[in-house]
């Protein structure tokens, strides 16, 4: 193995804790933590509104909450893909 492959493998072998994996992934894809934070916020808001939903059926409330959370996560993923495409194709300095 080359030295660069050994250094990459050593970093993956030494970083076994979940927090270090989350930090590494958030550096690679910065919109993943934003998607998780948005998902958590929407679920928390939905649970808060569950108490004051009035005469709305429980299933309708849960469907609305699911659609909102999924929409936020898909939006965050789309922004992440667009960001990576920008970095890959347009953000590179011309040689």
C-alpha angles and dihedrals in degrees: 000000000000122000093251091055091048092051092050092049092047092054091051092047095050096046102072101137118101093232093055090048090051091049092049093048092047090055091050095045112018095186094063094076089044090054092048092048091049092048091051092047093050093048091048091049091047092051090049092050090047089079093053101038094119115203094341113125118252093237093054091049092050092047091053091049092049093049091049093049093046091048092053093049093047089049091051091049091049091051089049092052092047090049092051091047090051091050092046102045112016103023096060117102112246114250 
